[in-house]
Amino acid sequence: MKECFDVVETISSGVLEKYLGKITAAEFGRDKDYTFLFGLKLSFKLSNGTYVSNGVYNMVNISDGCADRCEAQNKMIADVMKNVDSILKDANVYHISELVGKPVEVLITNNTFIGFRILTEVI
């Protein structure tokens, strides 16, 4: 039976699983279920046939009433923009919509998405 992950490493919070996959959806804007979250939302199809989303990864709380946290919120927004720019550069594209179909390695631990990377070596 072929294993569906390339590498399994033990980390302090559990087992880190690395799956190959592709981006199936790429959206930038407000989350429709949590409208106070704004940012990049990606969905992936993994090599084992399952689907996963990045959830709140690269999302920022933009709710009103940031008087006491504006500086921190602005830093988070800037960080998201830098991350999005880095993702676009790694994928060799200019627009979010062009991320669909790009090959990725998705990191999961304890059935929770923790990150991904564009497979630049095959683009």
N, C-alpha and C positions, 0 to 999 in steps of 0.2 A: 504494500500500500504506500503510495507516494505521500510524503508529508506536505502539508499545504503552506508551511512557513519555511523560510530559508535558514533562519538562525533563531535559536531560543537561548536566551541568556538569563541567568538568575540575577535579579536585582533586589535591593532591600525591600521593595514594596510588592514583590511577587515575581512572576515570570514575564520577561519582555519578549514579545513575539513580533517578528518582522515579516510582513506579508508584501508580496509584489501585487500590484494592481494598477488600475487606471482611474483617472478622474472622470466621473460620469455627469457631474453637475457643478457649476461654478457661478455663484451669485455674490453681488456686492450691494449692501444696503441694509435696511432694517429687517430683523427677524419677525416673521408674521405672527409667531406665537408669543414672543417676548419683545414687543415693539420698542422697548428701551435699549435693546442691544443693536448695535450697528457695526458692520464690518464684513469680512469675507467668510462666506459659508461654502464649504466644499463637500461633495459626496464622492465616495470611492467604491468601486467594485474590486474585491480582493480575489486573489488567485484561487481561493477555495470556494468561490461562487457567492460569498456573502457580501452584503453592502454595509458601509459604515459612513458616518458623517463626522465632520470635525467639531460639531457642537458649538461651544462658545470660544473655541480656539480662534484667535484673531478677531474677536468681537469685543466691543467696548460699551459700557453702560453710559448712555448719553442722556439719561433722565434729567429733568429740571431740578433745580435746587443744588447746584454744584458750587455754591459760593465758598464753602469751606474746603472744597477739593478740586477746584478748577485747575490748579497747576498739575496735580497728579493725573487728572483726567486728560489734560492736554498732552502730557507725556505719553500716556497710554495710546492716545489717538495717533501721535507721531510714530510710536513704536509699531502700531498696526500698519501704518502707511509704509514704513521701512520694510516690514516683513512682506507685505504684498508686492512691493517693488522687487525685493529679492526673489520671491517666487516667480514673478514674471520674467526676470532676467535668467534664472535657472532654466525656465521652460523655453527661453528664446522666443517670447511673444510680447505683444504690447497691450493686449486687452484681456480682461478677465475671461470673457467667453472663449478665448483661444486656448484656455487651460483644459477644456474638455477633451478627453482622449489621451492626455499626456501620461506617460508611465511614471509610477510612484512606488516608493517603499513606505508602507504605513506601519507605525509602531503602536502596539496595543499591549496593555498590561492589565490583568484582572478584568478582562472584557471591557476595558475603557480605552478609548482613543487617547493617545498622548502626543502624537506628532506624526509628521510625514516629511519626506523629501522627494523632490523631483529627481528622477534618474537621469542626471545630466550625461552620464556615460553612454546612454543609448539614444539620445536626441540628436 
